[in-house]
Each structure stands twice: as structure tokens, then as C-alpha cells.
């Protein structure tokens, strides 16, 4: 075997061993070294030069980037996820006819769809869907993300939260929890504008918590400006502390008149 390929293989085995024992700091260090070593392979994207070990080099590089994506989920680093996914994507698209498909491909693609949904990048979500084949769309990992997006757009938040229990893989739980927080923050923002106060039981139902204690913990950590007293969650305090923005009406009138004069000159 080629010495460079041997070195990468050995380093990757050390990475996987560290990953198995959940030593993510060591994984990050080894991953940085692996990425440097991969730059020596001219068979990788974007060059795709032919070589005796091209297929092996492409396969191990793809496996490394797949592990990098999963590592970014374990370390809860969305920026690293995006970088590693973009480095991985050419192996799924441009190298499709050069190496066998990866058994992890649909799982990774589904994770990326979830990330886009959590970040409210709905246009990119649908763009990614358009690039998938009809067979891929039927995969449980992809269908899970698609059904989540539909429930989210319909406002069926109960279905979104319950989908955590049916996640196709444990790596999905991180993004599912982020999505749940996004939903609760959205409901909370609307609630404090619509009501002065609500009962604890009503607040628990609105924010989709299963117990009063979960609600109280959420209020304490995420909305310290709310007040819980006498069985009610009081929003009035949050409204009073919210600054009121003064509309510069005179300035707007002057600008409008100025625009009108300019238009009159043009005509």
C-alpha cells in the first residue's frame, strides 16, 4: 500500500478509537491532522486525477468527512457541521460514479436538512430536496426531515416535538432539541405580546411542556423577565422593560416630500 495512504489509514483508526470512547477533543486534533494529510491526494476533489489508489483514497476521504460531520453534531458546533458537509458533498455528487455509495449518505443528508430547518433556511432546505432522487426521498432519514418541515410550516408543533421519539438516528436528537427550543421561543414571544398573564397550567400547555417543573425551569433560564406568582406567569414585567421606539414622524414627512419633489423634476 502507498505510504501516504497507510499513514492516513492508521491516523483514521486512531480517530475512530477516540470517537468510540467519546474523547472528542482528541478527535478534533486528529481530524485537523487528517485533513492536512488528505491534501496530498490529487485523486480527491476538485482535481480527481487518476491514480492506482484513487478509489481507496476517495473512499477513505469520504469516510473521514462523514465522521467529521457526526463529530460536529456531538460537539454541537453548527459552523463546523456546515464546513465539513460542504467538503463532503462532492463525494456524494461528483464522485458518485467513481466509488460505491456510502451507507451513511442518507443519514448525513437528513442531518443537513434538519440543520437548515433549525436555522430557518427554508429556501435552501427545498433547494437541497430538489437535488435528491425520488428513491432517496423515500428514505426514512429524508422523510423524517420532510415531515418535520411540513409540520413546522403548518404550525403543528405537537407533531414536531413528538417526532423526537421517532428520530431515525441518535445524532438527530441534537437538532430536534434545537428545533423544540426554536418553537417554544416563538410561542413565548407571541404569548407575552398577546397576554398580560396566563395560568401556569395554560402556559405549560401553550409551551408544550409535560410538567410544571419543566415550565418553571424554562422561565428561569430563558425568560428571567417573566414573573411567576400566585399560580400565574406574568408577562407585564417584560412588556414594561421593553423599550418603546419613537417614530421620527417629522423626518419621515420631510423625506417623503423630498422624494415627491425629485419625482416631479424627473417627470
WOGI-V199111 format. One record per residue. N is the residue number from 1. RES is the residue in three letters. D_FIRST is the distance of its C-alpha to the first C-alpha in whole Angstrom. Layout:
N:RES:D_FIRST / N:RES:D_FIRST
//
This chain:
1:UNK:0 / 2:UNK:4 / 3:UNK:6 / 4:UNK:9 / 5:UNK:7 / 6:UNK:6 / 7:UNK:10 / 8:UNK:11 / 9:UNK:10 / 10:UNK:12 / 11:UNK:15 / 12:UNK:15 / 13:UNK:16 / 14:UNK:18 / 15:UNK:20 / 16:UNK:21 / 17:UNK:22 / 18:UNK:24 / 19:UNK:25 / 20:UNK:26 / 21:UNK:29 / 22:UNK:30 / 23:UNK:29 / 24:UNK:29 / 25:UNK:30 / 26:UNK:26 / 27:UNK:25 / 28:UNK:26 / 29:UNK:25 / 30:UNK:22 / 31:UNK:22 / 32:UNK:23 / 33:UNK:20 / 34:UNK:18 / 35:UNK:20 / 36:UNK:20 / 37:UNK:16 / 38:UNK:16 / 39:UNK:18 / 40:UNK:15 / 41:UNK:14 / 42:UNK:16 / 43:UNK:16 / 44:UNK:18 / 45:UNK:21 / 46:UNK:23 / 47:UNK:22 / 48:UNK:20 / 49:UNK:18 / 50:UNK:16 / 51:UNK:13 / 52:UNK:10 / 53:UNK:8 / 54:UNK:12 / 55:UNK:13 / 56:UNK:10 / 57:UNK:11 / 58:UNK:15 / 59:UNK:15 / 60:UNK:14 / 61:UNK:16 / 62:UNK:19 / 63:UNK:18 / 64:UNK:19 / 65:UNK:22 / 66:UNK:23 / 67:UNK:23 / 68:UNK:25 / 69:UNK:27 / 70:UNK:28 / 71:UNK:28 / 72:UNK:31 / 73:UNK:33 / 74:UNK:33 / 75:UNK:34 / 76:UNK:36 / 77:UNK:35 / 78:UNK:36 / 79:UNK:35 / 80:UNK:32 / 81:UNK:32 / 82:UNK:33 / 83:UNK:30 / 84:UNK:27 / 85:UNK:29 / 86:UNK:29 / 87:UNK:25 / 88:UNK:24 / 89:UNK:27 / 90:UNK:25 / 91:UNK:22 / 92:UNK:25 / 93:UNK:27 / 94:UNK:25 / 95:UNK:22 / 96:UNK:24 / 97:UNK:23 / 98:UNK:20 / 99:UNK:18 / 100:UNK:20 / 101:UNK:23 / 102:UNK:23 / 103:UNK:25 / 104:UNK:26 / 105:UNK:27 / 106:UNK:31 / 107:UNK:31 / 108:UNK:30 / 109:UNK:32 / 110:UNK:35 / 111:UNK:34 / 112:UNK:34 / 113:UNK:38 / 114:UNK:39 / 115:UNK:38 / 116:UNK:40 / 117:UNK:43 / 118:UNK:43 / 119:UNK:44 / 120:UNK:46 / 121:UNK:44 / 122:UNK:45 / 123:UNK:45 / 124:UNK:41 / 125:UNK:41 / 126:UNK:43 / 127:UNK:41 / 128:UNK:38 / 129:UNK:39 / 130:UNK:40 / 131:UNK:36 / 132:UNK:36 / 133:UNK:36 / 134:UNK:39 / 135:UNK:37 / 136:UNK:35 / 137:UNK:38 / 138:UNK:39 / 139:UNK:36 / 140:UNK:38 / 141:UNK:36 / 142:UNK:37 / 143:UNK:41 / 144:UNK:41 / 145:UNK:41 / 146:UNK:43 / 147:UNK:46 / 148:UNK:46 / 149:UNK:46 / 150:UNK:49 / 151:UNK:51 / 152:UNK:50 / 153:UNK:52 / 154:UNK:55 / 155:UNK:56 / 156:UNK:55 / 157:UNK:54 / 158:UNK:54 / 159:UNK:52 / 160:UNK:49 / 161:UNK:50 / 162:UNK:49 / 163:UNK:46 / 164:UNK:44 / 165:UNK:45 / 166:UNK:43 / 167:UNK:40 / 168:UNK:37 / 169:UNK:35 / 170:UNK:36 / 171:UNK:34 / 172:UNK:37 / 173:UNK:39 / 174:UNK:39 / 175:UNK:40 / 176:UNK:43 / 177:UNK:44 / 178:UNK:44 / 179:UNK:46 / 180:UNK:48 / 181:UNK:49 / 182:UNK:50 / 183:UNK:52 / 184:UNK:54 / 185:UNK:54 / 186:UNK:56 / 187:UNK:58 / 188:UNK:59 / 189:UNK:60 / 190:UNK:62 / 191:UNK:64 / 192:UNK:65 / 193:UNK:66 / 194:UNK:68 / 195:UNK:70 / 196:UNK:71 / 197:UNK:70 / 198:UNK:69 / 199:UNK:70 / 200:UNK:67 / 201:UNK:66 / 202:UNK:66 / 203:UNK:64 / 204:UNK:61 / 205:UNK:62 / 206:UNK:61 / 207:UNK:58 / 208:UNK:57 / 209:UNK:57 / 210:UNK:57 / 211:UNK:59 / 212:UNK:62 / 213:UNK:59 / 214:UNK:56 / 215:UNK:59 / 216:UNK:60 / 217:UNK:57 / 218:UNK:56 / 219:UNK:59 / 220:UNK:59 / 221:UNK:55 / 222:UNK:55 / 223:UNK:59 / 224:UNK:61 / 225:UNK:64 / 226:UNK:65 / 227:UNK:67 / 228:UNK:68 / 229:UNK:71 / 230:UNK:73 / 231:UNK:71 / 232:UNK:70 / 233:UNK:67 / 234:UNK:69 / 235:UNK:68 / 236:UNK:71 / 237:UNK:69 / 238:UNK:66 / 239:UNK:69 / 240:UNK:71 / 241:UNK:68 / 242:UNK:66 / 243:UNK:68 / 244:UNK:70 / 245:UNK:69 / 246:UNK:72 / 247:UNK:72 / 248:UNK:73 / 249:UNK:76 / 250:UNK:78 / 251:UNK:75 / 252:UNK:73 / 253:UNK:77 / 254:UNK:77 / 255:UNK:73 / 256:UNK:74 / 257:UNK:78 / 258:UNK:76 / 259:UNK:73 / 260:UNK:77 / 261:UNK:78 / 262:UNK:75 / 263:UNK:75 / 264:UNK:79 / 265:UNK:78 / 266:UNK:75 / 267:UNK:77
//
